[in-house]
Amino acid sequence: MVKDLYPSRVSNEVKMLERQDPVIHSEDAESKGPLTKEQLDFYEENGYLLLERFFENEILEILKEELEKTMEANKDREGPDVIKEPSSNEVRSIFEIHKDGDFFERLSTNERLVSIMEQILGSEVYINQSRINFKPGFKGKEFYWHSDFETWHVEDGMPRMRALSCSIVLTDNYEYNGPLMLVPGSHKYYVSTAGETPDNNFESSLQKQEVGVPDEESMRWLVDKADGRIDRATGPAGSVLLFDCNTMHGSAGNISPYPRSNVFFVYNSIKNQLEQPFSGKDPRPEFLANRENIQPIKATSELKSTVK
């Protein structure tokens, strides 16, 4: 096993560690992709970047139609890759959509998206995880503060901070329908959390994460470090939010009438493939952390759908 640069859940003591990996992994990155120097600088400093109206018009309508079709096909299905709200039978997440052999697979390999991921991560990329998230009106529950990398490192064996999340907004994100909240600059620090990882922790954490989350003192320190800022990823449908694997984020519940839905792709560097979990536990299932038949994405331009 490679050296554990980011130990977590190894004692009863919480530690704040400095990041040991770059945020932008390409040298002279602005010449190697579509993002401008200003956009790259913002991402590097804040740990996220919102690209408003990235998809528009016909493609946006197809996105919405595919969302409805996928939700309808899965609303009564039971399976480990379909996560329901803890207090209702409403669908919360559907995983591994990039393997549907249809629209969402093409979307995950879209050359406009892939070129950005390669620009930031400085290599060819692959999908480590994908899902559609639904946060229904009135019923959508909160998701507590967390760094994705802490889980991916401890429970999946992702060795370094060389991955990012791409969230494609499918419904308008308002201040009041539970948008994603991010702590700017938090990606520069790693919260080594207390406790240990239970067996099969994913079975409960996908509904409500309680292990590997930061303590209140660490969260206060991170927000104070950001001069009290907590940014909200609000924007119109078709926007794309990029955020670093270690950016601290969470969301409040949705008690508004308006649902919030997004497509979520995790792009990982082909040079950062998963090792054995640093927890010493068994790896999480493939639908949460892809290990099998890993190949660099071959970018495609076609996004038209079979939707009639």
C-alpha positions in Angstrom: 0.0 0.0 0.0 1.2 3.5 -0.7 2.0 5.8 2.2 -1.0 7.4 3.9 -0.5 11.1 3.5 -4.0 11.9 4.8 -4.7 9.7 7.8 -8.2 10.0 9.2 -10.4 8.0 11.6 -7.3 6.5 13.2 -7.7 7.9 16.8 -10.0 9.9 19.1 -8.1 13.1 18.2 -9.1 15.5 15.5 -6.2 17.1 13.5 -6.1 19.8 10.9 -3.5 18.9 8.2 -2.3 21.0 5.3 -2.9 19.9 1.8 0.1 18.2 0.2 -1.1 18.2 -3.4 -1.6 20.9 -6.0 -5.1 22.1 -6.9 -4.3 22.8 -10.6 -2.1 19.9 -11.8 -1.2 21.2 -15.2 1.8 23.5 -15.7 0.8 26.5 -17.9 -2.8 25.3 -17.5 -4.5 28.2 -19.3 -2.9 27.1 -22.6 -4.2 23.5 -22.2 -8.0 23.9 -22.1 -11.0 26.1 -22.3 -10.9 27.7 -18.8 -9.3 31.1 -18.7 -6.5 32.2 -16.3 -9.1 34.1 -14.2 -11.3 31.0 -13.9 -8.4 28.8 -13.1 -7.2 31.2 -10.5 -10.6 31.4 -8.9 -10.9 27.6 -8.7 -7.4 27.3 -7.2 -8.1 29.9 -4.6 -11.7 29.0 -3.6 -11.9 25.3 -4.5 -14.8 25.6 -6.8 -16.0 27.3 -10.0 -19.6 27.8 -11.3 -20.0 27.9 -15.1 -23.5 29.4 -15.6 -25.7 28.2 -18.5 -23.0 25.8 -19.7 -25.8 23.7 -21.4 -28.7 25.6 -23.0 -31.6 25.3 -25.3 -32.1 21.9 -26.9 -29.5 20.1 -24.8 -31.0 21.5 -21.6 -34.4 20.3 -22.6 -33.0 16.8 -23.3 -31.3 16.9 -19.9 -34.6 17.6 -18.2 -36.4 14.9 -20.2 -33.8 12.3 -19.3 -34.0 13.3 -15.7 -37.8 12.7 -15.7 -37.4 9.4 -17.6 -34.7 8.1 -15.2 -36.7 9.2 -12.1 -39.8 7.5 -13.4 -37.9 4.3 -14.2 -36.4 4.0 -10.7 -39.1 5.4 -8.4 -40.4 1.9 -7.5 -37.1 0.0 -7.9 -35.3 -1.4 -4.9 -31.5 -1.8 -5.1 -28.3 -0.8 -3.4 -27.7 1.8 -6.1 -31.0 3.5 -5.6 -31.0 5.5 -2.3 -34.3 6.6 -0.8 -34.9 9.5 1.7 -34.6 8.2 5.3 -38.1 9.3 6.2 -40.0 8.6 3.0 -39.9 6.5 -0.2 -38.7 9.4 -2.3 -35.7 8.7 -4.4 -32.6 10.6 -3.2 -29.8 9.3 -5.5 -29.4 6.9 -8.4 -25.8 5.7 -8.9 -23.7 4.6 -11.9 -25.6 6.5 -14.4 -22.5 6.9 -16.6 -22.9 3.2 -17.4 -26.4 3.5 -18.8 -25.3 2.9 -22.4 -27.3 6.0 -23.4 -27.6 9.7 -22.8 -25.8 10.0 -19.4 -22.9 7.9 -20.6 -22.5 10.3 -23.6 -22.9 13.2 -21.2 -20.1 12.0 -19.0 -17.7 11.8 -22.0 -18.7 15.1 -23.5 -15.6 16.8 -24.9 -16.5 20.2 -23.4 -16.6 18.7 -19.9 -13.6 16.3 -20.4 -11.3 19.0 -21.7 -11.9 21.0 -18.5 -11.2 18.0 -16.3 -8.0 17.2 -18.1 -7.0 20.9 -17.9 -7.4 21.0 -14.1 -6.1 17.5 -13.3 -3.2 17.5 -15.8 -3.8 14.1 -17.2 -6.4 11.8 -18.9 -9.3 11.1 -16.7 -12.0 8.5 -15.9 -15.3 8.5 -14.0 -14.8 7.3 -10.4 -18.4 7.7 -9.4 -21.6 9.1 -10.9 -25.2 9.7 -9.7 -28.3 11.7 -10.1 -29.3 13.5 -7.0 -32.9 14.5 -6.3 -34.0 16.8 -3.5 -37.8 16.9 -3.7 -39.7 19.9 -2.6 -40.9 19.9 1.1 -39.2 16.5 1.8 -35.6 16.8 0.7 -33.3 16.2 3.7 -30.1 18.0 4.6 -26.6 16.6 4.1 -24.0 17.5 6.7 -20.7 19.1 6.0 -18.0 16.8 4.6 -15.0 16.5 2.4 -15.6 13.9 -0.3 -11.9 13.1 -0.4 -11.9 12.1 3.3 -14.4 9.3 2.4 -12.9 8.4 -0.9 -9.4 8.2 0.7 -10.4 6.2 3.9 -13.2 4.0 2.4 -12.1 3.7 -1.2 -8.4 4.1 -1.2 -8.0 7.2 -3.4 -4.4 8.0 -2.7 -4.0 11.7 -3.6 -6.1 14.9 -4.1 -6.3 14.7 -7.8 -10.0 14.4 -8.5 -12.9 16.8 -8.8 -16.7 16.7 -8.8 -18.8 18.0 -11.7 -22.4 18.9 -10.8 -24.7 19.6 -13.7 -27.7 21.6 -12.5 -30.9 20.2 -13.9 -33.4 22.4 -12.0 -32.9 26.0 -11.0 -31.0 26.3 -7.7 -32.4 29.0 -5.5 -31.2 30.2 -2.1 -34.2 28.5 -0.5 -34.4 25.0 -2.1 -31.4 23.4 -0.5 -28.5 24.4 -2.8 -25.0 23.1 -2.2 -23.0 25.3 0.2 -19.2 25.4 0.0 -16.5 26.9 2.3 -14.1 28.8 0.0 -10.5 27.9 0.6 -11.3 24.8 2.7 -9.7 22.6 0.1 -6.3 23.8 1.3 -6.8 21.9 4.6 -7.7 18.3 5.5 -9.7 17.5 8.6 -8.5 14.2 10.0 -11.6 13.1 11.9 -11.9 11.1 15.1 -13.3 7.6 15.5 -13.2 4.6 13.2 -15.0 3.3 10.2 -17.8 0.7 10.9 -18.1 -2.2 8.6 -20.3 -1.4 5.5 -20.6 2.2 6.6 -21.9 3.1 3.2 -25.2 1.4 3.9 -26.2 4.2 6.3 -23.9 7.1 5.2 -25.6 7.5 1.8 -28.8 8.5 3.6 -27.2 10.4 6.5 -23.4 10.7 6.9 -22.3 10.6 10.5 -18.8 9.1 10.3 -15.9 11.1 8.8 -17.6 14.4 9.2 -15.8 17.4 10.7 -16.3 18.4 14.3 -17.9 21.8 15.0 -14.6 23.4 16.1 -12.9 22.4 12.8 -15.8 23.8 10.8 -15.7 27.0 12.7 -12.0 27.3 12.1 -12.4 26.7 8.3 -15.2 29.3 8.0 -13.3 31.8 10.1 -10.3 31.2 7.8 -12.7 32.1 4.9 -13.5 35.4 6.7 -16.9 34.0 7.5 -17.9 33.2 4.0 -20.1 30.2 3.1 -20.9 30.3 -0.6 -24.1 28.9 -2.1 -24.1 27.3 -5.6 -27.2 29.0 -6.9 -27.9 29.3 -10.6 -30.1 28.4 -13.5 -30.6 24.9 -14.9 -27.9 24.0 -17.3 -25.1 25.5 -15.1 -22.1 23.4 -14.2 -20.5 23.5 -10.7 -16.9 22.2 -10.4 -15.4 21.6 -7.0 -12.2 20.1 -5.7 -12.4 16.7 -4.1 -11.4 18.2 -0.7 -13.7 21.2 -0.6 -15.8 21.2 2.5 -19.5 21.3 1.4 -23.0 20.4 2.5 -26.6 21.3 2.0 -29.6 22.3 4.0 -33.0 20.6 3.7 -35.5 21.7 1.1 -38.7 22.8 2.6 -39.6 25.0 -0.4 -42.1 23.7 -3.1 -39.3 23.5 -5.7 -37.2 20.4 -6.2 -33.5 20.5 -6.7 -31.8 18.0 -9.0 -28.4 17.5 -10.5 -26.2 15.1 -12.4 -23.0 14.4 -10.5 -19.8 13.0 -12.1 -16.6 12.5 -10.2 -13.6 12.7 -12.5 -10.4 11.2 -11.3 -6.9 11.4 -12.8 -5.9 8.1 -14.6 -2.7 8.4 -12.5 -4.7 8.4 -9.2 -6.6 5.1 -9.4 -7.9 3.5 -6.2 -5.7 1.5 -3.9 -6.9 -0.6 -1.0 -9.0 1.5 1.4 -6.8 3.2 4.0 -9.3 2.2 6.7 -8.2 -1.4 6.3 -11.8 -2.4 5.6 -13.2 -4.0 2.5 -13.7 -1.7 -0.5 -17.1 -0.2 -1.1 -19.1 -1.6 -4.0 -18.3 -0.8 -7.6 -21.3 1.5 -8.0 -19.7 3.8 -5.4 -16.1 3.6 -6.4 -15.1 2.3 -9.9 -12.1 -0.1 -10.0 -13.0 -2.4 -12.8 -11.8 -2.0 -16.4 -10.5 1.5 -15.9 -9.7 3.3 -19.1 -9.1 6.9 -20.0 -12.2 8.6 -21.3 -12.4 9.0 -25.1 -14.2 12.3 -25.4 -17.2 12.6 -27.7 -19.2 15.5 -29.1 -22.6 13.9 -29.7 -25.2 14.6 -27.0 -28.4 14.0 -28.9 -30.8 11.6 -27.2 -33.2 8.8 -28.2 -35.9 10.8 -26.3 -39.0 11.1 -28.5 
